[in-house]
Amino acid sequence: MGNDCCGDVSCDCNCSNLPPNRMCVMASPPFKFDVEKVRKFTDDPKFICRCCGRTANEKENLCSPTELR
């Protein structure tokens, strides 16, 4: 995956060797991911990634999480 999980956005997260429970890993490649698998991690989002803008229920599923509320 390299250091490009956030696309063109520059961020300070290290995207190499990400665990499989991170949203950027589960959503790659774009438009070819398992919607049902991702849905259980995003059905009640409380966090958003400062790098890529993905949301998740738990901060452990994002590279650079911050609370939505």
C-alpha positions as CSV (number, residue, x, y, z in Angstrom):
1,M,0.0,0.0,0.0
2,G,2.9,2.3,0.5
3,N,2.5,5.8,1.9
4,D,-0.4,6.7,-0.4
5,C,-3.5,5.5,1.4
6,C,-4.8,9.0,1.7
7,G,-4.4,9.8,-2.0
8,D,-3.2,13.3,-2.8
9,V,-3.7,14.6,0.8
10,S,-0.5,15.1,2.8
11,C,-0.7,13.7,6.3
12,D,1.7,12.5,9.0
13,C,0.4,8.9,9.2
14,N,2.6,6.0,8.1
15,C,0.6,4.0,5.7
16,S,3.0,1.2,5.2
17,N,2.1,-2.1,6.9
18,L,-1.3,-1.0,8.0
19,P,-3.4,-3.5,9.9
20,P,-6.4,-5.0,8.0
21,N,-8.9,-3.3,10.2
22,R,-8.1,0.2,8.9
23,M,-10.7,1.8,6.7
24,C,-8.1,2.8,4.0
25,V,-7.1,-0.9,3.7
26,M,-10.7,-2.2,3.6
27,A,-11.7,0.4,1.0
28,S,-8.9,-0.3,-1.4
29,P,-8.9,-0.5,-4.3
30,P,-11.6,2.2,-4.5
31,F,-15.0,1.0,-5.8
32,K,-14.0,-2.7,-5.4
33,F,-14.4,-3.3,-1.7
34,D,-16.8,-5.4,0.3
35,V,-19.6,-3.1,1.3
36,E,-21.0,-5.5,3.9
37,K,-17.6,-5.8,5.6
38,V,-17.1,-2.0,5.7
39,R,-20.7,-1.3,6.8
40,K,-20.3,-2.9,10.3
41,F,-17.4,-0.5,10.9
42,T,-19.2,2.6,9.7
43,D,-22.9,2.2,10.7
44,D,-22.6,4.6,13.6
45,P,-19.5,6.8,12.9
46,K,-18.0,8.7,15.8
47,F,-14.6,9.5,14.3
48,I,-13.3,10.9,11.1
49,C,-9.7,10.6,9.6
50,R,-7.9,13.9,9.4
51,C,-6.0,12.6,6.4
52,C,-8.5,11.0,4.1
53,G,-11.9,12.0,5.5
54,R,-13.1,8.4,6.0
55,T,-15.4,7.8,9.0
56,A,-15.6,4.9,11.4
57,N,-17.3,3.8,14.6
58,E,-14.0,3.3,16.4
59,K,-10.8,5.3,16.3
60,E,-8.8,2.1,15.9
61,N,-10.2,1.8,12.3
62,L,-8.6,5.1,11.1
63,C,-5.0,6.3,10.6
64,S,-5.4,9.8,12.0
65,P,-8.7,9.9,13.9
66,T,-10.5,12.8,15.5
67,E,-14.0,12.8,17.1
68,L,-16.9,13.9,15.0
69,R,-18.8,15.3,18.0
